[in-house]
Structures are given as structure tokens and as C-alpha cells.
Amino acid sequence: MPDSNKGGRKPRVTDEDLLNVFRESDEPVLSTAEVAEQVPIKRRGTLNRLQTLKEDGYLESKQIGGRNTVWWLTE
């Protein structure tokens, strides 16, 4: 089970909560904004967490159209 809380306060949204957004989606990829809409953290916080999950090997991503990024599960 991933845990990107490397010190500091306990996150309101766990890594599993974020990964479950992907698992429960009918779409094969999700944008950062789409994930942020599903959790009680702002877009920038969501982006940071998704980047950590990618670094930890749980997600892959691709930048499309300038500043937009789509994400998908590696499992």
C-alpha cells in the first residue's frame, strides 16, 4: 500500500483514496483536474500527490496540450 506522507501532518486524502479515483473511473486516463474534482484537495495539491505516486511507480503520465497532464494506473 503506498504512503507518500513522508513526514509532516497526516493527509486528508490517502494515496489509496487517489488510486481509487482511477480504479472506479470508466475512463482509461484522467486529467489532474478530473482527479482534483473527486477529492477534497486543490488542483496543485492533487498534482503534487499524483507526481509522487508516479515516482513511486503507481501511476504513469503524459503531458498533452501545453500544461495538461493525463494519468493512468500502472497496475
PDB file of N, CA, C and O in Angstrom:
ATOM      1  N   MET A   1       0.845  -1.176   0.000  1.00  0.00           N
ATOM      2  CA  MET A   1       0.000   0.000   0.000  1.00  0.00           C
ATOM      3  C   MET A   1       0.886   1.234   0.000  1.00  0.00           C
ATOM      4  O   MET A   1       1.760   1.354   0.859  1.00  0.00           O
ATOM      5  N   PRO A   2       0.690   2.154  -0.934  1.00  0.00           N
ATOM      6  CA  PRO A   2       1.529   3.338  -0.998  1.00  0.00           C
ATOM      7  C   PRO A   2       1.265   4.278   0.163  1.00  0.00           C
ATOM      8  O   PRO A   2       0.173   4.296   0.731  1.00  0.00           O
ATOM      9  N   ASP A   3       2.276   5.058   0.506  1.00  0.00           N
ATOM     10  CA  ASP A   3       2.119   6.082   1.527  1.00  0.00           C
ATOM     11  C   ASP A   3       3.111   7.185   1.243  1.00  0.00           C
ATOM     12  O   ASP A   3       4.270   7.103   1.649  1.00  0.00           O
ATOM     13  N   SER A   4       2.664   8.226   0.544  1.00  0.00           N
ATOM     14  CA  SER A   4       3.573   9.309   0.189  1.00  0.00           C
ATOM     15  C   SER A   4       3.626  10.378   1.266  1.00  0.00           C
ATOM     16  O   SER A   4       4.132  11.471   1.014  1.00  0.00           O
ATOM     17  N   ASN A   5       3.119  10.096   2.455  1.00  0.00           N
ATOM     18  CA  ASN A   5       3.220  11.022   3.569  1.00  0.00           C
ATOM     19  C   ASN A   5       4.574  10.805   4.220  1.00  0.00           C
ATOM     20  O   ASN A   5       4.690  10.057   5.190  1.00  0.00           O
ATOM     21  N   LYS A   6       5.580  11.447   3.696  1.00  0.00           N
ATOM     22  CA  LYS A   6       6.940  11.269   4.176  1.00  0.00           C
ATOM     23  C   LYS A   6       7.238  12.330   5.236  1.00  0.00           C
ATOM     24  O   LYS A   6       8.058  13.222   5.024  1.00  0.00           O
ATOM     25  N   GLY A   7       6.569  12.220   6.363  1.00  0.00           N
ATOM     26  CA  GLY A   7       6.728  13.204   7.423  1.00  0.00           C
ATOM     27  C   GLY A   7       5.639  14.256   7.327  1.00  0.00           C
ATOM     28  O   GLY A   7       4.894  14.313   6.348  1.00  0.00           O
ATOM     29  N   GLY A   8       5.557  15.073   8.337  1.00  0.00           N
ATOM     30  CA  GLY A   8       4.543  16.116   8.322  1.00  0.00           C
ATOM     31  C   GLY A   8       3.197  15.612   8.795  1.00  0.00           C
ATOM     32  O   GLY A   8       3.085  14.513   9.339  1.00  0.00           O
ATOM     33  N   ARG A   9       2.181  16.422   8.583  1.00  0.00           N
ATOM     34  CA  ARG A   9       0.854  16.045   9.068  1.00  0.00           C
ATOM     35  C   ARG A   9       0.214  14.976   8.197  1.00  0.00           C
ATOM     36  O   ARG A   9       0.581  14.791   7.037  1.00  0.00           O
ATOM     37  N   LYS A  10      -0.736  14.290   8.775  1.00  0.00           N
ATOM     38  CA  LYS A  10      -1.433  13.217   8.070  1.00  0.00           C
ATOM     39  C   LYS A  10      -2.332  13.820   6.990  1.00  0.00           C
ATOM     40  O   LYS A  10      -3.098  14.741   7.273  1.00  0.00           O
ATOM     41  N   PRO A  11      -2.250  13.316   5.764  1.00  0.00           N
ATOM     42  CA  PRO A  11      -3.075  13.887   4.691  1.00  0.00           C
ATOM     43  C   PRO A  11      -4.547  13.555   4.875  1.00  0.00           C
ATOM     44  O   PRO A  11      -4.901  12.494   5.388  1.00  0.00           O
ATOM     45  N   ARG A  12      -5.406  14.490   4.443  1.00  0.00           N
ATOM     46  CA  ARG A  12      -6.851  14.246   4.491  1.00  0.00           C
ATOM     47  C   ARG A  12      -7.244  13.209   3.460  1.00  0.00           C
ATOM     48  O   ARG A  12      -8.240  12.506   3.631  1.00  0.00           O
ATOM     49  N   VAL A  13      -6.479  13.108   2.401  1.00  0.00           N
ATOM     50  CA  VAL A  13      -6.735  12.156   1.322  1.00  0.00           C
ATOM     51  C   VAL A  13      -5.534  11.224   1.258  1.00  0.00           C
ATOM     52  O   VAL A  13      -4.398  11.667   1.089  1.00  0.00           O
ATOM     53  N   THR A  14      -5.796   9.939   1.394  1.00  0.00           N
ATOM     54  CA  THR A  14      -4.704   8.967   1.360  1.00  0.00           C
ATOM     55  C   THR A  14      -4.321   8.659  -0.088  1.00  0.00           C
ATOM     56  O   THR A  14      -5.043   8.997  -1.026  1.00  0.00           O
ATOM     57  N   ASP A  15      -3.185   8.018  -0.240  1.00  0.00           N
ATOM     58  CA  ASP A  15      -2.777   7.568  -1.569  1.00  0.00           C
ATOM     59  C   ASP A  15      -3.802   6.589  -2.129  1.00  0.00           C
ATOM     60  O   ASP A  15      -4.117   6.619  -3.319  1.00  0.00           O
ATOM     61  N   GLU A  16      -4.322   5.717  -1.261  1.00  0.00           N
ATOM     62  CA  GLU A  16      -5.335   4.766  -1.710  1.00  0.00           C
ATOM     63  C   GLU A  16      -6.581   5.491  -2.203  1.00  0.00           C
ATOM     64  O   GLU A  16      -7.194   5.065  -3.181  1.00  0.00           O
ATOM     65  N   ASP A  17      -6.968   6.589  -1.536  1.00  0.00           N
ATOM     66  CA  ASP A  17      -8.112   7.383  -1.998  1.00  0.00           C
ATOM     67  C   ASP A  17      -7.866   7.876  -3.422  1.00  0.00           C
ATOM     68  O   ASP A  17      -8.749   7.807  -4.277  1.00  0.00           O
ATOM     69  N   LEU A  18      -6.660   8.370  -3.661  1.00  0.00           N
ATOM     70  CA  LEU A  18      -6.326   8.870  -5.001  1.00  0.00           C
ATOM     71  C   LEU A  18      -6.323   7.738  -6.025  1.00  0.00           C
ATOM     72  O   LEU A  18      -6.861   7.891  -7.122  1.00  0.00           O
ATOM     73  N   LEU A  19      -5.729   6.619  -5.677  1.00  0.00           N
ATOM     74  CA  LEU A  19      -5.685   5.495  -6.606  1.00  0.00           C
ATOM     75  C   LEU A  19      -7.084   4.949  -6.877  1.00  0.00           C
ATOM     76  O   LEU A  19      -7.369   4.484  -7.981  1.00  0.00           O
ATOM     77  N   ASN A  20      -7.946   5.004  -5.883  1.00  0.00           N
ATOM     78  CA  ASN A  20      -9.321   4.531  -6.071  1.00  0.00           C
ATOM     79  C   ASN A  20     -10.100   5.402  -7.053  1.00  0.00           C
ATOM     80  O   ASN A  20     -11.023   4.914  -7.705  1.00  0.00           O
ATOM     81  N   VAL A  21      -9.748   6.668  -7.170  1.00  0.00           N
ATOM     82  CA  VAL A  21     -10.386   7.523  -8.183  1.00  0.00           C
ATOM     83  C   VAL A  21     -10.161   6.898  -9.562  1.00  0.00           C
ATOM     84  O   VAL A  21     -11.076   6.864 -10.384  1.00  0.00           O
ATOM     85  N   PHE A  22      -8.960   6.411  -9.814  1.00  0.00           N
ATOM     86  CA  PHE A  22      -8.644   5.775 -11.093  1.00  0.00           C
ATOM     87  C   PHE A  22      -9.342   4.419 -11.222  1.00  0.00           C
ATOM     88  O   PHE A  22      -9.903   4.095 -12.269  1.00  0.00           O
ATOM     89  N   ARG A  23      -9.299   3.644 -10.158  1.00  0.00           N
ATOM     90  CA  ARG A  23      -9.896   2.304 -10.191  1.00  0.00           C
ATOM     91  C   ARG A  23     -11.401   2.351 -10.438  1.00  0.00           C
ATOM     92  O   ARG A  23     -11.959   1.462 -11.081  1.00  0.00           O
ATOM     93  N   GLU A  24     -12.045   3.382  -9.929  1.00  0.00           N
ATOM     94  CA  GLU A  24     -13.500   3.498 -10.037  1.00  0.00           C
ATOM     95  C   GLU A  24     -13.960   4.264 -11.277  1.00  0.00           C
ATOM     96  O   GLU A  24     -15.160   4.365 -11.533  1.00  0.00           O
ATOM     97  N   SER A  25     -13.024   4.798 -12.038  1.00  0.00           N
ATOM     98  CA  SER A  25     -13.367   5.571 -13.227  1.00  0.00           C
ATOM     99  C   SER A  25     -13.638   4.659 -14.419  1.00  0.00           C
ATOM    100  O   SER A  25     -13.030   3.597 -14.557  1.00  0.00           O
ATOM    101  N   ASP A  26     -14.548   5.086 -15.267  1.00  0.00           N
ATOM    102  CA  ASP A  26     -14.812   4.373 -16.521  1.00  0.00           C
ATOM    103  C   ASP A  26     -13.822   4.784 -17.616  1.00  0.00           C
ATOM    104  O   ASP A  26     -13.758   4.155 -18.672  1.00  0.00           O
ATOM    105  N   GLU A  27     -13.065   5.829 -17.359  1.00  0.00           N
ATOM    106  CA  GLU A  27     -12.110   6.351 -18.345  1.00  0.00           C
ATOM    107  C   GLU A  27     -10.737   5.712 -18.146  1.00  0.00           C
ATOM    108  O   GLU A  27     -10.346   5.443 -17.010  1.00  0.00           O
ATOM    109  N   PRO A  28     -10.002   5.465 -19.229  1.00  0.00           N
ATOM    110  CA  PRO A  28      -8.674   4.852 -19.097  1.00  0.00           C
ATOM    111  C   PRO A  28      -7.613   5.816 -18.567  1.00  0.00           C
ATOM    112  O   PRO A  28      -6.628   5.384 -17.968  1.00  0.00           O
ATOM    113  N   VAL A  29      -7.808   7.113 -18.781  1.00  0.00           N
ATOM    114  CA  VAL A  29      -6.889   8.135 -18.278  1.00  0.00           C
ATOM    115  C   VAL A  29      -7.722   9.249 -17.664  1.00  0.00           C
ATOM    116  O   VAL A  29      -8.881   9.455 -18.025  1.00  0.00           O
ATOM    117  N   LEU A  30      -7.099   9.969 -16.718  1.00  0.00           N
ATOM    118  CA  LEU A  30      -7.754  11.107 -16.083  1.00  0.00           C
ATOM    119  C   LEU A  30      -6.789  12.280 -16.040  1.00  0.00           C
ATOM    120  O   LEU A  30      -5.586  12.101 -15.853  1.00  0.00           O
ATOM    121  N   SER A  31      -7.326  13.478 -16.215  1.00  0.00           N
ATOM    122  CA  SER A  31      -6.504  14.676 -16.085  1.00  0.00           C
ATOM    123  C   SER A  31      -6.340  15.021 -14.607  1.00  0.00           C
ATOM    124  O   SER A  31      -7.081  14.523 -13.760  1.00  0.00           O
ATOM    125  N   THR A  32      -5.383  15.860 -14.311  1.00  0.00           N
ATOM    126  CA  THR A  32      -5.193  16.325 -12.941  1.00  0.00           C
ATOM    127  C   THR A  32      -6.470  16.980 -12.432  1.00  0.00           C
ATOM    128  O   THR A  32      -6.881  16.741 -11.297  1.00  0.00           O
ATOM    129  N   ALA A  33      -7.097  17.799 -13.261  1.00  0.00           N
ATOM    130  CA  ALA A  33      -8.331  18.490 -12.855  1.00  0.00           C
ATOM    131  C   ALA A  33      -9.445  17.496 -12.561  1.00  0.00           C
ATOM    132  O   ALA A  33     -10.201  17.684 -11.608  1.00  0.00           O
ATOM    133  N   GLU A  34      -9.558  16.448 -13.357  1.00  0.00           N
ATOM    134  CA  GLU A  34     -10.598  15.442 -13.131  1.00  0.00           C
ATOM    135  C   GLU A  34     -10.389  14.717 -11.803  1.00  0.00           C
ATOM    136  O   GLU A  34     -11.351  14.434 -11.089  1.00  0.00           O
ATOM    137  N   VAL A  35      -9.141  14.421 -11.476  1.00  0.00           N
ATOM    138  CA  VAL A  35      -8.861  13.780 -10.189  1.00  0.00           C
ATOM    139  C   VAL A  35      -9.165  14.760  -9.057  1.00  0.00           C
ATOM    140  O   VAL A  35      -9.778  14.388  -8.057  1.00  0.00           O
ATOM    141  N   ALA A  36      -8.736  16.009  -9.215  1.00  0.00           N
ATOM    142  CA  ALA A  36      -8.951  17.024  -8.175  1.00  0.00           C
ATOM    143  C   ALA A  36     -10.433  17.235  -7.876  1.00  0.00           C
ATOM    144  O   ALA A  36     -10.797  17.552  -6.743  1.00  0.00           O
ATOM    145  N   GLU A  37     -11.286  17.061  -8.878  1.00  0.00           N
ATOM    146  CA  GLU A  37     -12.724  17.206  -8.679  1.00  0.00           C
ATOM    147  C   GLU A  37     -13.286  16.111  -7.764  1.00  0.00           C
ATOM    148  O   GLU A  37     -14.356  16.279  -7.179  1.00  0.00           O
ATOM    149  N   GLN A  38     -12.573  15.005  -7.644  1.00  0.00           N
ATOM    150  CA  GLN A  38     -13.068  13.851  -6.892  1.00  0.00           C
ATOM    151  C   GLN A  38     -12.553  13.781  -5.452  1.00  0.00           C
ATOM    152  O   GLN A  38     -12.990  12.926  -4.681  1.00  0.00           O
ATOM    153  N   VAL A  39     -11.636  14.666  -5.088  1.00  0.00           N
ATOM    154  CA  VAL A  39     -11.038  14.633  -3.751  1.00  0.00           C
ATOM    155  C   VAL A  39     -11.055  16.036  -3.134  1.00  0.00           C
ATOM    156  O   VAL A  39     -11.075  17.030  -3.860  1.00  0.00           O
ATOM    157  N   PRO A  40     -11.046  16.120  -1.799  1.00  0.00           N
ATOM    158  CA  PRO A  40     -11.116  17.430  -1.145  1.00  0.00           C
ATOM    159  C   PRO A  40      -9.761  18.123  -0.980  1.00  0.00           C
ATOM    160  O   PRO A  40      -9.445  18.641   0.091  1.00  0.00           O
ATOM    161  N   ILE A  41      -8.969  18.126  -2.050  1.00  0.00           N
ATOM    162  CA  ILE A  41      -7.741  18.915  -2.057  1.00  0.00           C
ATOM    163  C   ILE A  41      -7.689  19.685  -3.364  1.00  0.00           C
ATOM    164  O   ILE A  41      -8.288  19.278  -4.360  1.00  0.00           O
ATOM    165  N   LYS A  42      -6.970  20.801  -3.355  1.00  0.00           N
ATOM    166  CA  LYS A  42      -6.918  21.664  -4.538  1.00  0.00           C
ATOM    167  C   LYS A  42      -6.084  21.030  -5.651  1.00  0.00           C
ATOM    168  O   LYS A  42      -5.353  20.062  -5.440  1.00  0.00           O
ATOM    169  N   ARG A  43      -6.220  21.608  -6.829  1.00  0.00           N
ATOM    170  CA  ARG A  43      -5.561  21.059  -8.018  1.00  0.00           C
ATOM    171  C   ARG A  43      -4.053  20.950  -7.833  1.00  0.00           C
ATOM    172  O   ARG A  43      -3.462  19.929  -8.184  1.00  0.00           O
ATOM    173  N   ARG A  44      -3.424  21.983  -7.288  1.00  0.00           N
ATOM    174  CA  ARG A  44      -1.965  21.955  -7.127  1.00  0.00           C
ATOM    175  C   ARG A  44      -1.547  20.846  -6.165  1.00  0.00           C
ATOM    176  O   ARG A  44      -0.565  20.145  -6.408  1.00  0.00           O
ATOM    177  N   GLY A  45      -2.290  20.692  -5.077  1.00  0.00           N
ATOM    178  CA  GLY A  45      -2.008  19.612  -4.136  1.00  0.00           C
ATOM    179  C   GLY A  45      -2.212  18.255  -4.768  1.00  0.00           C
ATOM    180  O   GLY A  45      -1.448  17.322  -4.521  1.00  0.00           O
ATOM    181  N   THR A  46      -3.252  18.146  -5.593  1.00  0.00           N
ATOM    182  CA  THR A  46      -3.514  16.902  -6.308  1.00  0.00           C
ATOM    183  C   THR A  46      -2.360  16.593  -7.255  1.00  0.00           C
ATOM    184  O   THR A  46      -1.888  15.457  -7.311  1.00  0.00           O
ATOM    185  N   LEU A  47      -1.909  17.591  -7.993  1.00  0.00           N
ATOM    186  CA  LEU A  47      -0.786  17.404  -8.916  1.00  0.00           C
ATOM    187  C   LEU A  47       0.446  16.899  -8.172  1.00  0.00           C
ATOM    188  O   LEU A  47       1.100  15.959  -8.623  1.00  0.00           O
ATOM    189  N   ASN A  48       0.766  17.516  -7.040  1.00  0.00           N
ATOM    190  CA  ASN A  48       1.936  17.092  -6.263  1.00  0.00           C
ATOM    191  C   ASN A  48       1.812  15.634  -5.828  1.00  0.00           C
ATOM    192  O   ASN A  48       2.773  14.871  -5.912  1.00  0.00           O
ATOM    193  N   ARG A  49       0.636  15.259  -5.368  1.00  0.00           N
ATOM    194  CA  ARG A  49       0.415  13.888  -4.911  1.00  0.00           C
ATOM    195  C   ARG A  49       0.489  12.903  -6.071  1.00  0.00           C
ATOM    196  O   ARG A  49       1.058  11.822  -5.922  1.00  0.00           O
ATOM    197  N   LEU A  50      -0.077  13.259  -7.227  1.00  0.00           N
ATOM    198  CA  LEU A  50      -0.009  12.386  -8.397  1.00  0.00           C
ATOM    199  C   LEU A  50       1.435  12.212  -8.857  1.00  0.00           C
ATOM    200  O   LEU A  50       1.828  11.117  -9.258  1.00  0.00           O
ATOM    201  N   GLN A  51       2.219  13.269  -8.804  1.00  0.00           N
ATOM    202  CA  GLN A  51       3.629  13.173  -9.186  1.00  0.00           C
ATOM    203  C   GLN A  51       4.379  12.217  -8.256  1.00  0.00           C
ATOM    204  O   GLN A  51       5.229  11.448  -8.704  1.00  0.00           O
ATOM    205  N   THR A  52       4.062  12.269  -6.973  1.00  0.00           N
ATOM    206  CA  THR A  52       4.700  11.358  -6.018  1.00  0.00           C
ATOM    207  C   THR A  52       4.294   9.916  -6.298  1.00  0.00           C
ATOM    208  O   THR A  52       5.125   9.010  -6.248  1.00  0.00           O
ATOM    209  N   LEU A  53       3.008   9.708  -6.595  1.00  0.00           N
ATOM    210  CA  LEU A  53       2.557   8.350  -6.928  1.00  0.00           C
ATOM    211  C   LEU A  53       3.231   7.838  -8.201  1.00  0.00           C
ATOM    212  O   LEU A  53       3.489   6.641  -8.331  1.00  0.00           O
ATOM    213  N   LYS A  54       3.512   8.734  -9.127  1.00  0.00           N
ATOM    214  CA  LYS A  54       4.255   8.336 -10.331  1.00  0.00           C
ATOM    215  C   LYS A  54       5.689   7.945  -9.963  1.00  0.00           C
ATOM    216  O   LYS A  54       6.195   6.917 -10.413  1.00  0.00           O
ATOM    217  N   GLU A  55       6.332   8.772  -9.147  1.00  0.00           N
ATOM    218  CA  GLU A  55       7.699   8.477  -8.719  1.00  0.00           C
ATOM    219  C   GLU A  55       7.777   7.138  -7.984  1.00  0.00           C
ATOM    220  O   GLU A  55       8.779   6.428  -8.066  1.00  0.00           O
ATOM    221  N   ASP A  56       6.703   6.808  -7.265  1.00  0.00           N
ATOM    222  CA  ASP A  56       6.656   5.555  -6.512  1.00  0.00           C
ATOM    223  C   ASP A  56       6.230   4.364  -7.371  1.00  0.00           C
ATOM    224  O   ASP A  56       6.194   3.233  -6.887  1.00  0.00           O
ATOM    225  N   GLY A  57       5.905   4.616  -8.652  1.00  0.00           N
ATOM    226  CA  GLY A  57       5.600   3.529  -9.576  1.00  0.00           C
ATOM    227  C   GLY A  57       4.137   3.124  -9.675  1.00  0.00           C
ATOM    228  O   GLY A  57       3.829   2.106 -10.295  1.00  0.00           O
ATOM    229  N   TYR A  58       3.233   3.886  -9.086  1.00  0.00           N
ATOM    230  CA  TYR A  58       1.814   3.531  -9.119  1.00  0.00           C
ATOM    231  C   TYR A  58       1.060   4.134 -10.304  1.00  0.00           C
ATOM    232  O   TYR A  58       0.020   3.614 -10.707  1.00  0.00           O
ATOM    233  N   LEU A  59       1.580   5.227 -10.863  1.00  0.00           N
ATOM    234  CA  LEU A  59       0.935   5.902 -11.984  1.00  0.00           C
ATOM    235  C   LEU A  59       1.939   6.175 -13.082  1.00  0.00           C
ATOM    236  O   LEU A  59       3.147   6.223 -12.849  1.00  0.00           O
ATOM    237  N   GLU A  60       1.414   6.353 -14.286  1.00  0.00           N
ATOM    238  CA  GLU A  60       2.166   6.872 -15.425  1.00  0.00           C
ATOM    239  C   GLU A  60       1.458   8.142 -15.871  1.00  0.00           C
ATOM    240  O   GLU A  60       0.300   8.368 -15.521  1.00  0.00           O
ATOM    241  N   SER A  61       2.150   8.968 -16.642  1.00  0.00           N
ATOM    242  CA  SER A  61       1.525  10.208 -17.102  1.00  0.00           C
ATOM    243  C   SER A  61       2.079  10.627 -18.450  1.00  0.00           C
ATOM    244  O   SER A  61       3.122  10.158 -18.905  1.00  0.00           O
ATOM    245  N   LYS A  62       1.332  11.529 -19.066  1.00  0.00           N
ATOM    246  CA  LYS A  62       1.770  12.120 -20.319  1.00  0.00           C
ATOM    247  C   LYS A  62       1.250  13.548 -20.362  1.00  0.00           C
ATOM    248  O   LYS A  62       0.081  13.812 -20.077  1.00  0.00           O
ATOM    249  N   GLN A  63       2.140  14.460 -20.723  1.00  0.00           N
ATOM    250  CA  GLN A  63       1.728  15.853 -20.856  1.00  0.00           C
ATOM    251  C   GLN A  63       1.133  16.036 -22.248  1.00  0.00           C
ATOM    252  O   GLN A  63       1.724  15.628 -23.248  1.00  0.00           O
ATOM    253  N   ILE A  64      -0.039  16.653 -22.296  1.00  0.00           N
ATOM    254  CA  ILE A  64      -0.713  16.901 -23.572  1.00  0.00           C
ATOM    255  C   ILE A  64      -1.132  18.362 -23.640  1.00  0.00           C
ATOM    256  O   ILE A  64      -1.538  18.940 -22.631  1.00  0.00           O
ATOM    257  N   GLY A  65      -1.038  18.946 -24.788  1.00  0.00           N
ATOM    258  CA  GLY A  65      -1.533  20.300 -24.992  1.00  0.00           C
ATOM    259  C   GLY A  65      -1.014  21.334 -24.019  1.00  0.00           C
ATOM    260  O   GLY A  65      -1.805  21.980 -23.331  1.00  0.00           O
ATOM    261  N   GLY A  66       0.281  21.508 -23.943  1.00  0.00           N
ATOM    262  CA  GLY A  66       0.829  22.555 -23.085  1.00  0.00           C
ATOM    263  C   GLY A  66       0.972  22.130 -21.638  1.00  0.00           C
ATOM    264  O   GLY A  66       1.893  21.393 -21.288  1.00  0.00           O
ATOM    265  N   ARG A  67       0.046  22.602 -20.785  1.00  0.00           N
ATOM    266  CA  ARG A  67       0.162  22.352 -19.344  1.00  0.00           C
ATOM    267  C   ARG A  67      -0.741  21.228 -18.852  1.00  0.00           C
ATOM    268  O   ARG A  67      -0.792  20.976 -17.648  1.00  0.00           O
ATOM    269  N   ASN A  68      -1.438  20.559 -19.724  1.00  0.00           N
ATOM    270  CA  ASN A  68      -2.357  19.492 -19.303  1.00  0.00           C
ATOM    271  C   ASN A  68      -1.627  18.160 -19.224  1.00  0.00           C
ATOM    272  O   ASN A  68      -0.833  17.816 -20.100  1.00  0.00           O
ATOM    273  N   THR A  69      -1.908  17.419 -18.159  1.00  0.00           N
ATOM    274  CA  THR A  69      -1.315  16.105 -17.963  1.00  0.00           C
ATOM    275  C   THR A  69      -2.425  15.099 -17.744  1.00  0.00           C
ATOM    276  O   THR A  69      -3.385  15.364 -17.020  1.00  0.00           O
ATOM    277  N   VAL A  70      -2.287  13.943 -18.373  1.00  0.00           N
ATOM    278  CA  VAL A  70      -3.203  12.835 -18.101  1.00  0.00           C
ATOM    279  C   VAL A  70      -2.422  11.746 -17.374  1.00  0.00           C
ATOM    280  O   VAL A  70      -1.215  11.588 -17.558  1.00  0.00           O
ATOM    281  N   TRP A  71      -3.150  11.003 -16.544  1.00  0.00           N
ATOM    282  CA  TRP A  71      -2.565   9.998 -15.662  1.00  0.00           C
ATOM    283  C   TRP A  71      -3.305   8.684 -15.820  1.00  0.00           C
ATOM    284  O   TRP A  71      -4.490   8.677 -16.152  1.00  0.00           O
ATOM    285  N   TRP A  72      -2.613   7.559 -15.583  1.00  0.00           N
ATOM    286  CA  TRP A  72      -3.245   6.256 -15.585  1.00  0.00           C
ATOM    287  C   TRP A  72      -2.489   5.321 -14.649  1.00  0.00           C
ATOM    288  O   TRP A  72      -1.314   5.531 -14.345  1.00  0.00           O
ATOM    289  N   LEU A  73      -3.187   4.291 -14.204  1.00  0.00           N
ATOM    290  CA  LEU A  73      -2.605   3.307 -13.297  1.00  0.00           C
ATOM    291  C   LEU A  73      -1.587   2.435 -14.023  1.00  0.00           C
ATOM    292  O   LEU A  73      -1.762   2.108 -15.197  1.00  0.00           O
ATOM    293  N   THR A  74      -0.530   2.064 -13.321  1.00  0.00           N
ATOM    294  CA  THR A  74       0.455   1.148 -13.894  1.00  0.00           C
ATOM    295  C   THR A  74       0.084  -0.298 -13.645  1.00  0.00           C
ATOM    296  O   THR A  74       0.607  -1.188 -14.315  1.00  0.00           O
ATOM    297  N   GLU A  75      -0.815  -0.560 -12.686  1.00  0.00           N
ATOM    298  CA  GLU A  75      -1.167  -1.938 -12.320  1.00  0.00           C
ATOM    299  C   GLU A  75      -2.030  -2.589 -13.358  1.00  0.00           C
ATOM    300  O   GLU A  75      -2.414  -3.748 -13.202  1.00  0.00           O
TER     301      GLU A  75
END
